[in-house]
Amino acid sequence: MSDDAAIRREPAWHSHDDEPDPVAVGFVLELARAVHMYGESAQRLEDLLEAMSHRLGLQGAQCFSTPTSIMASFGPLGRQRTHMLRVRPGEVNLGKLAEVERIAMDVAHGDLSPKDGTSALAGLAHTGPPYGRVLTMLAFGIASGAACQFLGGGAREIAAAAVLGLGLGIFSMVTQLQPRVARVYEPLAAFLVSGAAVILAHLTMPFALLTATLGGLIVLIPGLTLTTALAELATRHLASGTARLSGAFITFLGIAFGVALGNRVGAALFGPVPVVEPQLLPGWATLVALIAAPLCFTIILRAEPRDAPWIVAAGALGVQGGRLGAEALGVELGAFVGAFVVALASVAYERLRHRPAAVVLVPGILMLVPGSVGFRSLTSLLERQALAGVETAFSTILTAIALVSGLLIAGVLAPERRVRDILAAESRRP
């Protein structure tokens, strides 16, 4: 059967009147909630929902997503029924995101009915994390140490960043049991990490304080949110992109304020920390960091263990591509090359493994995002170094735009196949 014939063929659960099938609508709404909860962008969420609605025979389906709400309308234009879901921005969970899309494909192919698909999504929401708390906390520490190496830290800075990152992981686990703390989580965590960095510098050998602090906070820096926001703005998802960009800016401000306050309090209690230049490590340290960081992001982002080799390969290719591009074309265009390479690697993963490209794309982009540059810009402004702060902020914006451009151009040359596969899925009666 041709793709056109498959698309025209009416699914078994198609409603034969103008009223949308409530079971199919319920599945699409729960699919929207799940995909949003596990960290999908507005563009991909809306494309997925509209393709699934078309597959289920829901006429006139229109979807609109923002970081805090989802609206979906079904039915003929004159008699549409509109539903609104109030949602909260969720943490990226790549394992569950892949499972959600597997359920969506099973419904599109007819292997699951919409009712069974809704039940499967509800069951998925109650499954526990794939990794234990101890392993997750260790991943925070190792990722911070690896990030510090990328930021130019030496052995002392890497060790300090690993300790600070481990402390941040412990704090993150504790605050999950205290919902009220979530409202001030970023500034409070930044305050504690920066204060602890000052104490470490006095109790141990001095180290480059800002480099170690930034490495310890790297998991908090919203560089991925900034990149996603610019991508949404570039693809004309203006409401979601603007809201996400505002959220990233507020998070940056909260982290910068917490770091400034922690440094001031620490210096007042223990005295100023001597200025120290990092002693760079040999080249093998970069290779270790290129392997350790993606593995830790696999755990932190809750991807499945079988995806770890692909995530490591894509992350290493992206970083090396970015460095070669930076040497030949400059820092900003180097980010373009890195993002382009990561996007192509994620599409190759999708087509070979028949799993969402985001599983590889998100950790790979995390290795490239300009969040640390944005943080340095805000700290410069807080220290009244206006010229340096504005220059660094401009560099942050250019780097983020270069990343987004790399992703969009790669998407034109090698598009993801998820939506097309749903539309072309041959419906089979159970």
Buried (B, 14 or more C-beta within 10 A) or exposed (E): EEEEEBBEEEBEBBBEEEBBBEBBBBBBBBBBBBBBBBBBBBBBBBBBBBBBBBBBBBBBBBBBBBBBBBBBBBBEEEEBEEBEBEBEBBEBBBBBBBBBBBBBBBBBBBBBBBBBBBBBBEEBEEEEEBBEEEEBBBBBBBBBBBBBBBBBBBBBBBBBBBBBBBBBBBBBBEBEEEEEBEEEBBBBBBBBBBBBBBBBBBEEEEBBBBBBBBBBBBBBBBBBBBBBBBBBBBBEBEBBBBBBBEBBBEBBBBBBBBBBBBBEBBBEEBEEBEEBEBEEBEEEBBEEBBEBBBBBBBBBBBBBEEBBEBBBBBBBBBBBBBBBBBEEBEBBBBBBBBBBBBBBBBBBBBEEBEBBBBBBBBBBBBBBBBBBBBBBBBBBBBEEBEEBBEEBBEBBBBBBBBBBBBBBBBBEEBEBBBBEBBBBBEBEEE
